[in-house]
Amino acid sequence: MTSSAADRLWDAQGLLWFAFSFAAGIGVYVWLPEEPSWILMTGLAVLAAVAVWRVGQGGKVAVPAILCLAFFAGLATSSLRTAYVSTPRLAEPINADVTGVVEEMETGAAGVRLVLAVTAVNGHPVEALAFPAKVRLRVPADSGVEVGETVRASARLFPPAGPVFPGGYDYSFRAFYQQIGATGFSFGSPTVIKVPDSELGFRPAVAVAKLRSNIAERIKASLADGPETALIVALLVGDRSGIAEQQEEVLRSAGLAHILAISGLHMALFAGGAYGAVLLILSLVPVLTLRWPVHKWAALSALGAAVVYLLLSGGAVATQRSFLMIAIVFIGILVGRRGLTLRSVALAGLVLLVIAPERLFFPGFQMSFAAVICLVAVYDLWRQRDRFGSPGDRVSGWGMATCVFLGKWVAGLLVTALVAGLATGIIGAHHFSRIAPYGVVGNLLGMPVFSLLVMPMGVLAFVLMPFGLAALPLAVMSFGVSLLLKVASFTAALDAGGGASGRLDGTAASLLLSALFAGLLLPGRKRLLAGFPLLAGLLIVFTDRPPDIQIAASGSRIAARDETGSLRWAARGRSFATDLWLQSEGVPDDAILSRKMKSPQRKCDDDGCVVRAYRIGEGSDTQQQSLPYLAIAQPKTFEAFQMDCRYADLIVTDLIASEICSSRLVLNQETRSARGAVSIWLSASASSQKTADANGLAGAQGHPPDGKLKIDKLVFAIPDPPRPWHLPGTVTRDGLRQADRASGAKGSVDD
């Protein structure tokens, strides 16, 4: 590549690669084995900035220096963010009377979830206690609580749950950055406390939430109850609580779940509709059109409409990204430049990551930006092709021109579905263990209805709602949504497995996305470099072996492979953990119940249970009697524990482990509380000695007896030492009791 070509490439994509490097710094920060000093990280970023500035004084700064600066800036920003949001968290389950302001409310099948900004605990002002800033509570569905109200609830609180399995969904990570230090449920409905407005102060988030709730109620009042109404509320105000799980599952299987995330298309239709309407009205006045830049006035109006829609839709990450990009487009109109470029995508991403670096690991952020980067890159290539096309390719005649226009429109839909589907499919396979194999069909059939009927009517309903005239456009919108749901049902029925694919390894997903970005962004023959991450990612995909045993942090739930290599769960009933374990195996949702473990693989009595764990691919149904296995015991009594120490290979218990069991691998309550869930890989090879010794469990292995497997690898969900979002909490029952005694009040803290 010549110097001028490299300069043009950096001019067009430099900010995007800067954003990639910044994101890499965030990723490295999260995967560091220990928490770094934020002072050190900030110092390194400042030194890098000074070095780049000094080099720039003498001439052009090299690209690697700029990317290094972005990398250290990502490290520093993440470290500073972690130090800033750190608040007290629970160390153990407690009962407490909590008073707080309802900041968020989500309604679902299991009840209502509230996020409370805590103001008092057991009657003590929260300022006088070391207590979580926010708690999330599940309350009865008929509680009658509204956003913005101050409530008091007698609640059972727990520390935020960690990962369900190593590398899996980690609620404690999200809760840490949302400053939620406890979750739980209330004993009965909360009591609403009347507080003077002067004491509450102005809470913009609460005011917006109230407005969204009022709009949702007006929509429900205009339409009959049904799935269409729930979907309309989700599309217009971002409240997805009314959507049934089965309905969302159908949309996901059809590749249409992206319409639930208020993003680019929604924002473009809303703000673009406002721009077109204002421009049309102003164009009807010749004096204004001839003397003033009415297109700039229309752009300002569209910016205002975009701000309103951002607030009303809930402001999710995808919506924020869309708002920033649409704002750049209209600012481009104001200053006379094209706004929809890779630079605008990169700028939007950088703004969001600087504000909250943890967003990099949220599925919504990843899907939104991956899809948009790929689409903008593809359409840039398409635009360049049209620019250098032959004039002879142009057609004449309205009939042929109409056909060409429709052909390009259909081709655009197809390219959008393919490119965005590929980018989001990689991310979906990693986070949700599923893909949409017929997503192209669903998008080709459904998106015209959504783009030409559903959202335009939604925009019109928003405009007419203040005048009480929204009923007609809402009715037309409901008809369009019903068509969309029929398309989704038809597409979902094409795949009996519901798109279940099994979990894609995180490293493999990163490599495959890197290959996709490199193939679309690099010029000329440099695109061949995409083959290296592609081959590496595919190698991991085809060689990766899922764990043979999964153990929840509670220890009460276990999954192990049977004689055929199928993972089966052992517990009284299905749970969130069992669902994620089986989904990561590629098991469809409707087949999870059939994977419940049965005798003889699991045998239980009053003293506990014993589970046999087999290795994946070890044998077939005809070899059940001779297959090697690993015995897992769950003793309930000390006598059973002593017996299991003699015969079991792995013991999972809440009993205190004695020294007589030191030669066995024991996962007691203390270990599981500190290290979380466990994934185990088994091996029959005598040479496999890499086991629990590396995880601080020396002496747990030894050579297995004949007919037994041994542990080849054991991975905990929480590293040692833990990162800030996994650190043990500091709020205990004793601490709250001391506060009660100091004030002479009778507390509600209980064991």
N, C-alpha and C positions, 0 to 999 in steps of 0.2 A: 504494500500500500504506500503510495507517495505521500509526501508531507502534506500537500494540499488536501488530498483525500482524507487523511487522518484528521486534519483540522476540521473539515466539513462534518466528519462523523462525530467528533467531539462536540462541535457546535450544536448538532442536532440531538445527540444522546448523552452529552456529558453530565447533565444534571441527573439523568436516570441512573447512570453508573455510580454517581456520587451517592444517590439514594440506596442503591444496592450495597455499596460499601458501608454506609451508615447502618443499614439493616444487619449486615454481617457482624458489625460490632455489637449490636444488641444480642444477636444470636450467640456469639461467643461469651458474652457476659452471663447469659442465663445458663450456659453449659459449663461454666467454670466450676472446678471441684470445691472451691471455697469462696466466700463472699469477699471481694476485694475492698480496699479502702476507697471511699468515694473521694477523699482528698487526693490520693495517689492517682486515681483515674482522671480526675479533673486536671491535675497537674500535667499529666501526659498529654491531654488534649490541648492545653494551653501551650505547652512546649511545641507540639506539632503545628499549631496555628502560627506561632511566632516564627518557626523555621520556614514555613511556607511563605509567610509575609516577607521575611528577609530575602529569600530566594527570588521572590517576585519583584523586589526592588531592583534587582540586577538584570532582569529579563523575564522570559517566559518560564512559568512554573511547569515542571514535568508532571504528566498525568499521574504516575505512581505516587508522587508526593501528595497530590490532592486526594487521591483515594485513601492513602494512609491517614490523612487528616480526618476524613469522613469516618473511617473505622474507629479511631480513638474518640471521636466525638460521640459515636454510638455507644461505646463503652462508658464514657463519662455520663452521658444523659441517662442511661439505664441505672447506673449506680446512684446518681443524685435522686432520681425518681423513687428508687427503693427506700433511700434514707428519708425522703420527704413524707411518704405515705404510711410509714411504719407507725402502727398504733397498738395498744394492748389487745391481747386475744386470750380466750379462755384456755386454761391448762387442763381442765377436767369438766365433766358434766355437772351442772348445778341447777337448782331451782331458784328463781329470783323474780321479784316484781319489777318489771321494766316499764318505764314511762318514756315516751318519745313521740316525735312527729313523723307521720307517715309520709315518706318521700316517694316510694314506689309501691304499686299494687299490681299483682298479676293474678288473674282468675284462671283456674284450671279444674280438671276433673277431680283432683284430690283436695280441692278447697282453694283458699285464697292465701297467697304469699305476700307478706308485707316486708318492706325494708324500713326500719325505724332509725331515725337519727336520735340516739339516746340522750335524754335530758336528766333522768334520775333513775337510780337503782335502789330498791328497798327504801324509798323515800329520801335518799341522800342525793344531793346534786352531783351529777356525773363529774363536774369539775373537781370535786373533792376526792374522787376515787380514781384508781387506775382501772378503767373499764373500757370495753370496746366502744369505738365511736358510733358504730352502726351494728344492728343485729337484723337477721332475716328470720321471720316467724311465719309458720303456717297456722292459720286461724280458720275457724268454721266458715263455710260458704255464706251463711246467713248472718254474718257479723254486722253488716251494714256500715262498714268503715269506709271513709273516703280519703283520698289523697289530700294532705294538708292538715288533717285533724290531728290533735294530740290525744293519744290513747295510753291507757295503762293496762298491762296484761301480766297475769301470773303465768310464767312460762318455764318450760324445761329447755335448757340451753346446752349446746354441745360445741366443742371446737370444730371449726370448718374441716370437712373431710378431705383427706389427701387423695392421691391417685388410686383409681380402682385396680389398676395393675401397672407395673413399671412402663413408663412411656405413654400411658393412657391419659384419659381426661382427668385433669387435676383442678378440682374446685377450689382448693386452698390457694392456688396461684391467683385465680381471679378474685377471690374474696380478699386476699391481702391487698391488692391494688385498688379495690373498691372500699377499703377500710371496714370491711365486714369482719368482725372478730368473733362472732358467734352465730349459730343457726339453731333452730329448734321449733317448738310448737307451743301454743298457748293452751292452758287448761280452761276451756270455754271461750266465749267471745270476749274480746277486749272491751274495756270501758272507755267511752269517749269522754274526755275532759275538756270543759269549756275554758279556754284561755283567751284573755283579751288580745286583740290584734296587736296592741302596742308591745306586748311581751313577745309575740311570735316574730315580729320583724318581717320584712319582705323577703320571700323566698321565690326567686324567679322560676326555679325548677318545679316548685309546687304549683305556682300559678299556671304554668304551661300544662302541667299534668291535669289540672282541673279543666282547663279549656279543652284538652283532648278528650277527656271523659265526657264532657257535655256534648261535643260533636258526635261521639260514638253513640250516646243515648238518642240524639236526634235522628241519626241514621237508622237505629233499631226501631224507633217509633214510626218511621216512614215505610219500613219494609216488614214483611212477615218473617217470623223466626225460621231459620234454615241455614244450610251451609253457605248459600250465596251471601246472606247478610253478614255472617262471620268473616267471610273472605273480603267483603267490601270494607268492613271496619279495619281489617288488617292492611288493606291497600291504601286507605286514605289517612288513617291516624296511627298506623303502626302497632295496633293492639292485636296480637295474635292469640290471646287467651281463649277466644271463643271458637277457634278452629279445632275440630276434633282430631285426635291423633291419627285416625284412619284416613281422614281427608288429607292431612299433611303428608301421610305416607304415600297416598296415590299421586299427589303432585310431585313428590320426590322421585318416585319410580318412573314418572313420565318425563323427568328432566325439567319440570316447570316450577320447582320449589323456589327458584331464584326470583319469581315475581313477588314472593312474600317479603323479600329484602328490598325495602324501598331504596332504589339506587338510581343508576343513570337514566334508564328509560322513563321512570316515574318523574324524576326531576326535570328531564328534558321536555317531556310532554307538558308538565305543569308550568315551568318557567318559559318554555318555548311558546306555549299557548298564550301566556300573558304578553309575551313580546309581540306575537303576531296580532293579537287583538288590539293592543294599544297602537301598534303601527298602522293597522287598518283604519282605526278611528281617526288618528291624526292625519292620515293620507286623504281623508274625505274633506279636509279643509285646505284648499290650494294655497292660501296665504302662508300657512304654517309650513307646508311641504316645500315651497319655493324659497323661503327665507331662513328656515331653521333646520338643524340636523335632527329631524324627528326620529331617525333610527337610533340615535343616542338616547333620546328621551325614552323610547321604548325599551332600550337596554337597561336603563336605570329602573324602570317599572318592573322589568323581568327579574332584576336583582332583588328587589323588594319582595316579589312573589316567591322567589326561591328561599329567602330568609323565613318567610311565613310558613312555607311548606316544610322546611327543615325543623322548625319548632313543633309544628302540629304532628309531624310524622314520628316524633320520638327521638330523632337525632342519633340513630344507630350509626355504626362505623361506616357502612356502605353508603348511608345517606350523607354523612359528613363528607366522604370522598366525592360523591356526586355533586354536592353543593359547591365544594371548592373548585371542582373542574368547570361546572357551569358558570360559576362566578368569574373564573379566568376567561371563559369564552366571551362573556358580555363585557368584561373589562377590555378584552381585545377589540371588541366593537367600538368601545369608547375611545381607544387610542389608535385605532386603525390597523390592528394586527390580528393574524389568525390565532385563535386561542386553543383549539383542540389539537395538541401535539403531545409528544412524549415528554416534553418539558413540563407541561401542565399536569400530567399524571404524576411525574416525579415530585413536583412542588407540592401537590396535594398530599402525597404519601409522606414527605418529609415533615410537613406541618403536623400531621396526625401523629407521627412517631415521636416528634420532639415533645408534644404535649403528653403523650402516654406511650412510651416505648413498648409496654407489654402487649399492645395491640398486635404487634407483629405475629404473635402466636395464636391469635383468635382466628377461627375458621372464616368468619365473615370478612375480616380484613384481607386475609390471604386470597380468598376466592374473588373478591371484588377487584383487587389490584391485579391479580394474575390475569383475569379475563380482560380487563381494560387494556393492560399493557400489550397483550397479544393482539387484541382487536385493532388498536391504534397502529401497531406495527404492520399488521396485514393491510389495513386500508391505506397506509402510507405507501406501501409497495404497489397497491392497486392504483393509487393516484399517480405515481410515477409512471406506471405502465400506460395509463390513459394519456398522460402528458406527452409521452414520446410515441404515441400511436400514430398511424398513418391517417392523413386527412381523408383518404379514399375509403376508410372504414366507416365514415359517417353515412347515415341513411337519410333518405328523403321520403316525404309522404307521411300523413298523420297515422295511417294504419301501421306502417312498419315502425314508425317512431314509438307508437304505443306498445307494440310487441317488444321492442328493444328495452323500453323502460320497464315493462313488467318482467322481462327476463332478468334484467339487472337487479330488480327488487327481489325476485325469488333467489337469485344467486347470492345477493347480500344476506338474505335470511339463512341460506344454507351455510355460507362461510361463517357467519356469526355463530350459528349453532355448533358447527364443527370445531372452530377454534376455541370459543369460550367453553364448549363442552369438554374439550381435551384438557384445557388448563384447570378448570374447576373439578373435572373428574379425578385428576391426580390427587388434588387436595381432599376431595370427598372420600376417596379410597383410603387415605391416611387417617382422617379424623372420624369418619362415620362407617368405615368398612363397607362401603357400597358405591356403586356407580349407577348411571342411568343408561343402559345399553341402547335403548330406543329414544334417547333424548332428542336426537335430530328430528325424528318423526313428530314427537310431541311439540317441539318448538316450531316446526314448519306448519303444523296444523293450528297450534294454539296462539302463537304470537301475533298473527294478523288480527285475530279477534281481540286480543289484549291491546294491541297498539292502535287499532282503528275504531274500536267500539268501547271497550271497558274504560281505559284511562281517559280518553277525551270526555266521556260522560262524567267521570269522576271529577275532572277539572271544572266542568260546567256546574256540577252539583256544589262544589266548593264556592263558586262565584255566586250562585243563586241562593245559597243557604241563609245568608243574613236577611234576605227578603222573604223567606218562607216559601220559596219556589223550587226547592230541591227535589221534590217528590218525583217529578217526571224523569229527570236525568238519572236519578237513583234507580227507578224502575227499569229504564233501558240498560243501565249498568248491570243490574241484577240478571237481566236476560243474557247479556254478554258473558257474565260470570258462569251462568248455568251451562252455556255452550262450552266454555273453557273447561269446566269440570267434566263434561262428557268426553271431551278430547283427552283429558288426563286419564279418565277411567279406561277409555279404549286403548291408549298407549300403554298404560300400566299392565293391562291384561295380556299384552304381547309377551311379557316376561314373567314366567311363573315364579321365579325366584326373587322377585322384587328388587333386583339389582344387587343382591348380596354378593360381595366380591372377596371378602376377607380383608384384613387390615394390611395396608401397604406400609412397610417400614419407613420411618421418618427420613433416614439417610437416603434411601432409594427415591422417595418422593422429592427430596431436595435436588438430587442429581437429575431426575427426569424433568423437573421444572427448569433447571439450569440449561439442559439440552434444548428444551423448547424455546426459552428466551434467546439462547445463542443462535439457534437456527433462524429466528425471525429478525433479530436485531443486528447481527454481524453482516457485513457486506461481502459480496462476491464469494471467493473461495474460502474465506475465513469461516463461512458457515459450516465447513467440514469439521471444524473444531468441536461442534456440537456432538459429534459422534463419540467423543471420549466420555463425557458424563452420561450419554445415553447407554453406551455399552456397560459402564460401571453400574448404573442404576438397574439395568436389566439383569446383570449378573447377580446383584443382591436379591432381586425379586425371585429369581429361579433357584437360588441356593439357600434362601432364608428358611429356617425351620421354626415354626411356632413352639411355644413352651408345652411341656407335657403335663405340668401341674400348675394350677393357679390357686393361690390362697389369699383370701381377703384379709385386710388389716384386723378385722374383728375376730378372725379365726373360726367363725361359725360356718363360713361358706367356703367350700372347696370344689374345684373342678379338676378332673383327671381323665386321662385317656383310657378307653376300654381296650379289649383284646384286638379290636379291628382298627385301632388308632383314632377313633372318634372321641372328641372331648365331651364329657358328660359332667353335669353339675350335681353336687350333693348338698341338699339343704331342705328345709321344710317346705319352702315355697320359692317361687321365682322372684328375683330382685333386680335392681339396677345393675349390680355387679355381675350376676349371671347373664343378663342380657348382653352386656358389653363383652364378656368373655366369649360368648357364642357368636356374637356378631363379628368379632375379630377373626373368627374361624370361617366366616362366610356362610353361616347358618341363617336361612331366612327366618324372619320374626315368627311366622306361624309354625315353625318346626322346633322352636326352642323348648317347648314343653315336652316334646318327645325325647329330648336329650337328658331327661332327668335320670340320675343314676339309680340302678336297681340291684337287688341281690343276684348273684353272689359278689359283685364288685364292691358293694357296700353292705356291711352288716352292723346292726346296732342292737344294744340292749340298755339296761338301766345304768350301766357303768360307762357307756360311751359308744363310739363307733370305730370301725376299722375299714379303711378304703384301700383297694388295690389300684395302683397306678401303673400303666403300661407305657411303652414308648411308641411314638408315631412310626408307622411303617414297619413295626417289628414282626408282625405275623398276620395270619388270617383266621377265619372262624374255625378252620379245621385243626388249628394248633393250640386251642385254648388251654389244654391241660399242661402243655410243656412251655408256654411262654414265660419268660422272666418278668417279674413285677417288683414294685417297691411298695412296702406296706406303710400306710399312713394311719396313725392312731389319734383319736380325739377323746382322751380319757376325761371322765367327769369326777371320779373319786381318786383318792390317793392310792388305794389298793390297785385300781386299774392302771394308774400311772406306773406303779412299780412293776406290774406285769408287762406293760407295754415297753418299758425300758429294756426288758430282756428280749423281746421278740420283734418289736416294730423298728422300721428303718428311719421313720420321721414321726415326731410327736408334735402335735399342735394343741396347746392347752393353755388355760388361764391359771392352772395350779402352779405353785412355787416349785421350780425344778430343784431337785436335790442333787448332791454330788455323786450319788450312786448311778446317776444317769449321764454322767459326763462324757461317756464314750458314744453317745447317740446325739443326733441332731434334734434339738428341742427348740421350737419356736414358741416361746412363752409370751405372756401378755406384755412384759416389759420390752422384749425385743420387737414385737409387732407394733407397739405404740411408738417406739423410736424410729423404726425403719419402714413401717407401713406394709402394704401388700407385697406378696412374693410371687415371682415366676421361677419355675424350676424346669431345667432340661435334663433328661435322663440319658444314660449311656450304659451299654453293656461292655464297653471296652475297658480292659484292665489297666490301660495306659492313661486313662482319664483321671488325673489327680487334681485338676483345677477346680476345687469345689469351695466348700464353705470356709476354708482357711483364709481365702482372700477377702472374705466378708466378715472377719472377726469372729468366726465360729470354729476355732481350731479344735481338732479332735472329733469332728462330727462325722468323719467319713470312714476311713479304713477300707479294706477290701471287702466287697460284698460276698456273702456266702453263695453257694451254688444255687442257681435258679432265681437269683435276685439281680435287679438293676442297681446302678449307683448314680448319684447325682453328678452330672457333668458340669452344670453351671447353675448358679443361684443368683438371682438379681432382685434387689429390694427396690421398692418404689421411691423411697426417700434416701438420698445419699448420706454418707457420713464423712465429714460433718454436714449437718443440714443447712440449706440456704434459708434466708430470712422468712420466706413464705411457708417453710416447713418447721421452723423453730418451735419448740414447745412454748405454749402460752404462759403468761405470768399471773393471770387472774384465777384465784382459787377460792374454794368455799371458806377456808380459814381467813383469807384476807377480807372477805365481805362480812364475816362474823365479827372480826375485830372492829370494822367500821360501825357495825350495829352496836357493839358493846360500848364503843367510845362515845356514841351519841345517845346511849341509853334507850335505843329503840329496839323493838322486837322484830328481827329480820325474818325473811322468808327463805333464807338459804337452807337447803336440806340436802342430805345424801341421796 
